[in-house]
Amino acid sequence: MDGGAEQVSAAIPAMTRRRLRAASAFPAFPGREPPPGYHRRMAPPLFPETSGSLLLPGLAGALEVAVDAPEADAPTLPLLAVVCHPLTTDGGTMHNKVVTMAARSLRELGATTVRFNFRGAGNSGGTFDSGDGELDDLRTVVAWARAARPGHALWLGGFSFGAYVSIRASAELQPSLLLSIAPPAGRWDFDSIPAPTMPWLVIQGEADEIVDPQAVHAWLGKLNPPQLELVRMPDTSHFFHRKLMDLRGAIKQGVRPYLPAA
């Protein structure tokens, strides 16, 4: 490097240099050009060392993201768990009680959790895109998280519509574990989705008034995935009213065998 270049480098604050390096390492759109609305020069934020919220550049605008560290009394594991929320057009956000309970359950085991709002939800930009754009949103969040924590295992989870999006993404993103709560079989097109090959925990309420439990059972039977564990929760509605603690227990029991070593 010549002397002039050294002077320029020295003039850039250390924090700015770190952000520039992070931006160059962020593979948000592998193999394709970002769309015209994407702010190419906007560097992604640093991954929080502790719990915090941030805005992440996305295909349709900024994505609102919440990162939460493991619970204080849990071991800190090399594990990232990204949890997706239910249908945006029905008011679904990352603050949904089933989503927050799922994330809390995983943090109690030592995971760092990442929740985010799909496009058009909360403070995220863009508008609802029937699952296709939301798949891009999930890709963006996972690429950012993996670039920041390359030594961590990735788990994907989702509730209702969020389960649909994360199941669609599983073959491409290859998480170490997939968690699906009330996957909306019969309400969205699941026919083209291949059977997930990774350990897969599905939790379905048997009194679900929105997702037909029998449609879920039939779909899973047709798929015949190799590492499926299906938990059927009796007398349980779609939003797990008065059953959230039971959900917490089912999640922790189901995923515990797959936790990475500390």
C-alpha positions as CSV (number, residue, x, y, z in Angstrom):
1,M,0.0,0.0,0.0
2,D,1.4,3.5,-0.9
3,G,1.7,6.3,1.6
4,G,-1.4,8.1,0.4
5,A,-3.5,5.0,0.8
6,E,-2.1,4.5,4.3
7,Q,-3.1,8.1,5.2
8,V,-6.7,7.5,3.9
9,S,-7.0,4.3,5.9
10,A,-5.7,6.0,9.0
11,A,-8.3,8.7,8.6
12,I,-11.2,6.3,8.6
13,P,-12.4,5.6,12.2
14,A,-12.1,2.0,13.4
15,M,-15.8,1.6,13.8
16,T,-16.4,2.7,10.2
17,R,-13.7,0.3,8.9
18,R,-15.4,-2.6,10.8
19,R,-18.7,-1.6,9.2
20,L,-17.2,-1.5,5.7
21,R,-15.7,-4.9,6.2
22,A,-19.0,-6.3,7.5
23,A,-20.8,-4.8,4.4
24,S,-18.3,-6.4,2.0
25,A,-18.7,-9.8,3.7
26,F,-22.5,-9.7,3.8
27,P,-23.8,-12.1,1.0
28,A,-27.4,-10.8,1.1
29,F,-28.1,-11.6,-2.6
30,P,-25.8,-14.4,-3.7
31,G,-25.6,-14.8,-7.4
32,R,-28.0,-12.0,-8.3
33,E,-28.3,-8.3,-8.5
34,P,-30.1,-6.4,-5.7
35,P,-33.3,-4.7,-6.9
36,P,-33.4,-1.0,-7.8
37,G,-34.9,-0.1,-4.4
38,Y,-32.0,-1.7,-2.4
39,H,-29.6,0.8,-0.9
40,R,-26.3,-0.8,-2.1
41,R,-24.1,1.5,0.0
42,M,-25.9,1.0,3.2
43,A,-23.8,-1.2,5.5
44,P,-25.6,-3.7,7.6
45,P,-25.5,-3.1,11.4
46,L,-23.2,-5.0,13.6
47,F,-24.6,-8.1,15.3
48,P,-25.4,-7.1,18.9
49,E,-23.1,-8.5,21.6
50,T,-26.1,-8.3,24.0
51,S,-29.8,-8.1,23.4
52,G,-30.9,-5.2,21.1
53,S,-33.1,-4.1,18.2
54,L,-31.9,-2.8,14.9
55,L,-32.8,-2.1,11.2
56,L,-31.2,-4.4,8.6
57,P,-31.1,-3.5,4.9
58,G,-33.5,-5.7,3.0
59,L,-34.8,-6.2,-0.6
60,A,-38.0,-4.2,0.0
61,G,-36.7,-1.8,2.6
62,A,-35.3,-2.0,6.1
63,L,-36.2,-5.1,8.2
64,E,-36.8,-4.6,11.9
65,V,-34.8,-7.2,13.9
66,A,-34.6,-8.1,17.6
67,V,-31.6,-10.1,18.9
68,D,-31.8,-11.6,22.3
69,A,-29.0,-13.2,24.3
70,P,-29.4,-16.5,26.2
71,E,-31.1,-16.2,29.6
72,A,-28.8,-15.3,32.4
73,D,-29.0,-18.7,34.1
74,A,-28.4,-20.7,30.8
75,P,-25.2,-21.7,29.2
76,T,-24.2,-19.6,26.2
77,L,-24.2,-22.0,23.3
78,P,-22.8,-21.5,19.8
79,L,-26.4,-21.5,18.5
80,L,-28.5,-19.0,16.6
81,A,-32.3,-19.6,16.4
82,V,-34.2,-17.5,13.9
83,V,-38.0,-17.5,14.6
84,C,-40.6,-16.3,12.0
85,H,-43.9,-14.7,12.9
86,P,-47.5,-15.4,11.7
87,L,-49.4,-13.8,8.9
88,T,-48.7,-10.0,8.5
89,T,-52.1,-9.3,7.0
90,D,-53.8,-10.7,10.1
91,G,-51.7,-8.6,12.4
92,G,-48.8,-11.0,12.9
93,T,-45.5,-9.5,14.1
94,M,-42.4,-10.7,15.8
95,H,-44.1,-9.7,19.1
96,N,-46.7,-12.4,18.8
97,K,-47.0,-14.3,22.0
98,V,-46.4,-17.7,20.5
99,V,-43.3,-16.4,18.7
100,T,-41.9,-14.7,21.9
101,M,-42.6,-17.9,23.9
102,A,-40.8,-20.0,21.4
103,A,-37.8,-17.7,21.4
104,R,-37.8,-17.6,25.2
105,S,-37.9,-21.3,25.4
106,L,-34.8,-21.6,23.2
107,R,-33.0,-18.9,25.1
108,E,-33.6,-20.8,28.3
109,L,-31.6,-23.6,26.7
110,G,-28.7,-21.3,25.8
111,A,-29.5,-20.1,22.2
112,T,-29.2,-16.6,20.9
113,T,-32.5,-15.8,19.3
114,V,-33.3,-13.6,16.3
115,R,-36.8,-12.4,15.6
116,F,-37.7,-10.0,12.8
117,N,-40.7,-8.4,11.2
118,F,-41.4,-9.5,7.6
119,R,-41.9,-6.7,5.0
120,G,-44.9,-4.6,5.9
121,A,-45.0,-5.6,9.5
122,G,-44.1,-3.3,12.4
123,N,-41.2,-1.0,11.4
124,S,-40.1,-3.1,8.4
125,G,-40.4,-1.5,5.0
126,G,-42.3,-2.9,2.0
127,T,-45.6,-4.6,1.7
128,F,-46.9,-8.2,2.1
129,D,-45.8,-10.5,-0.7
130,S,-47.7,-13.8,-0.1
131,G,-44.6,-15.7,1.1
132,D,-42.2,-15.0,-1.8
133,G,-40.8,-11.7,-0.6
134,E,-41.0,-13.0,3.0
135,L,-38.7,-15.8,1.9
136,D,-36.2,-13.2,0.7
137,D,-36.5,-11.4,4.1
138,L,-35.6,-14.6,5.9
139,R,-32.7,-15.2,3.5
140,T,-31.4,-11.7,4.3
141,V,-31.6,-12.1,8.1
142,V,-30.0,-15.5,8.0
143,A,-27.1,-14.3,5.7
144,W,-26.4,-11.4,8.1
145,A,-26.6,-13.6,11.2
146,R,-24.4,-16.3,9.7
147,A,-21.8,-13.8,8.5
148,A,-21.6,-12.4,12.1
149,R,-21.5,-15.8,13.8
150,P,-19.9,-18.2,11.4
151,G,-19.1,-20.7,14.1
152,H,-22.7,-21.0,15.3
153,A,-25.2,-23.6,14.4
154,L,-28.4,-22.3,12.8
155,W,-31.9,-23.4,13.8
156,L,-35.0,-22.1,12.0
157,G,-38.4,-21.8,13.6
158,G,-41.8,-20.3,12.8
159,F,-45.4,-20.1,13.8
160,S,-48.3,-20.5,11.4
161,F,-47.4,-18.4,8.3
162,G,-43.8,-18.1,9.7
163,A,-43.7,-21.9,9.8
164,Y,-44.6,-22.0,6.1
165,V,-41.9,-19.6,5.2
166,S,-39.2,-21.3,7.3
167,I,-40.1,-24.8,5.9
168,R,-39.9,-23.4,2.4
169,A,-36.4,-22.1,3.2
170,S,-35.1,-25.2,4.9
171,A,-33.8,-27.0,1.9
172,E,-31.8,-24.0,0.8
173,L,-30.6,-22.7,4.2
174,Q,-30.0,-26.1,5.7
175,P,-30.5,-25.3,9.4
176,S,-29.4,-27.9,11.9
177,L,-32.9,-28.1,13.3
178,L,-36.4,-27.0,12.1
179,L,-39.1,-26.0,14.5
180,S,-42.7,-25.6,13.1
181,I,-45.6,-24.5,15.3
182,A,-49.1,-24.9,13.7
183,P,-47.8,-25.1,10.1
184,P,-50.7,-24.0,7.9
185,A,-51.1,-27.0,5.7
186,G,-54.2,-26.7,3.5
187,R,-54.1,-22.9,3.7
188,W,-50.8,-22.3,1.7
189,D,-49.2,-24.3,-1.1
190,F,-47.1,-27.0,0.6
191,D,-47.2,-29.4,-2.3
192,S,-43.9,-28.2,-3.9
193,I,-41.9,-28.2,-0.7
194,P,-39.6,-31.2,-0.3
195,A,-39.5,-33.1,2.9
196,P,-37.0,-31.5,5.3
197,T,-34.1,-33.8,6.0
198,M,-32.9,-32.2,9.2
199,P,-34.3,-32.9,12.7
200,W,-37.8,-31.4,12.5
201,L,-40.1,-30.7,15.5
202,V,-43.7,-30.0,14.6
203,I,-46.1,-28.9,17.3
204,Q,-49.8,-28.9,16.5
205,G,-52.8,-28.0,18.6
206,E,-55.6,-30.5,18.2
207,A,-58.3,-27.9,18.7
208,D,-56.8,-25.4,16.2
209,E,-59.6,-23.3,14.8
210,I,-57.5,-21.8,12.0
211,V,-55.2,-24.6,10.8
212,D,-57.0,-28.0,10.3
213,P,-55.0,-30.5,12.4
214,Q,-56.1,-33.4,10.2
215,A,-54.7,-31.5,7.1
216,V,-51.4,-31.2,9.0
217,H,-51.3,-34.9,9.9
218,A,-52.2,-35.9,6.3
219,W,-49.5,-33.6,4.8
220,L,-46.9,-35.0,7.2
221,G,-47.9,-38.5,6.5
222,K,-47.6,-37.9,2.7
223,L,-44.1,-36.2,3.1
224,N,-42.8,-38.9,5.4
225,P,-39.8,-36.9,6.5
226,P,-36.9,-38.9,7.9
227,Q,-36.3,-37.0,11.2
228,L,-39.8,-35.8,12.2
229,E,-41.1,-35.5,15.7
230,L,-44.8,-34.6,15.8
231,V,-46.2,-33.3,19.1
232,R,-50.0,-33.2,19.2
233,M,-51.3,-30.9,22.0
234,P,-54.9,-31.8,23.0
235,D,-57.5,-29.1,23.7
236,T,-55.1,-26.5,22.3
237,S,-56.2,-23.6,20.0
238,H,-54.2,-22.0,17.2
239,F,-52.8,-19.2,19.5
240,F,-52.2,-21.6,22.4
241,H,-54.5,-19.8,24.7
242,R,-53.8,-20.9,28.3
243,K,-51.3,-23.4,26.8
244,L,-48.2,-21.3,26.4
245,M,-46.4,-23.0,29.2
246,D,-47.2,-26.4,27.8
247,L,-45.8,-25.1,24.5
248,R,-42.6,-24.0,26.2
249,G,-42.2,-27.5,27.7
250,A,-42.8,-29.2,24.4
251,I,-40.3,-27.1,22.6
252,K,-37.6,-27.6,25.3
253,Q,-38.1,-31.3,25.5
254,G,-38.2,-31.8,21.7
255,V,-35.1,-29.8,20.9
256,R,-32.9,-30.6,23.9
257,P,-31.2,-33.7,22.2
258,Y,-29.9,-31.5,19.4
259,L,-28.3,-28.7,21.4
260,P,-24.6,-28.1,20.4
261,A,-21.9,-28.4,23.1
262,A,-21.1,-25.2,24.9
